[in-house]
Amino acid sequence: MSNITANPPVDSINGAWLFNGTIIYGTNGFRLISPPGLYTFDPKTNISKPLLNNYRGLRFATPDDLVVDHRGNILFTDAPFGYVCHLPNITDPRLAILFHTRQRCHRESGYSTPRMAF
C-alpha cells in the first residue's frame, strides 16, 4: 500500500465506485478549491476531474452512497449536513439522485433516502 496524490488534490471522499478503470467518487469538497460533488479519478495518470457539482442549480452538501450501473449511470444520495445546518441553496437530502452520464442530465430517481425524518 502507498499514498498517492491526485492532481488536483482529492479530499474528504465519502463514497467511491470503480467503473471501467476510472474511480468515480463523492466528496464534500476540498477546502475552497473545489465544490462538493462527484469527481472522477484516473489511477493511471493520477488526474482527478469534476463530473457533477450541482443538482438543478442547488449545490451538494456531501454526495455519498453512490452506485454505478453497467451503462455508467450514477445513483447517489446527498448527506443532510448542509440541509440541517440551513446552508442556502442546498439539495434536499431526502432525494436519491440519478445522473445519466451519456445524456449529461440528472433527475430524482424516484427513491428517497430513509435515514432522516423532517
Beta strands, then each sheet from edge to edge (+ up, - down):
strand 1: 13-19
strand 2: 22-27
strand 3: 37-42
strand 4: 47-52
strand 5: 54-55
strand 6: 58-59
strand 7: 63-68
strand 8: 74-78
strand 9: 95-100
strand 10: 105-112
sheet 1: 1+ 2- 3+ 4-
sheet 2: 5+ 6-
sheet 3: 7+ 8- 9+ 10-
end
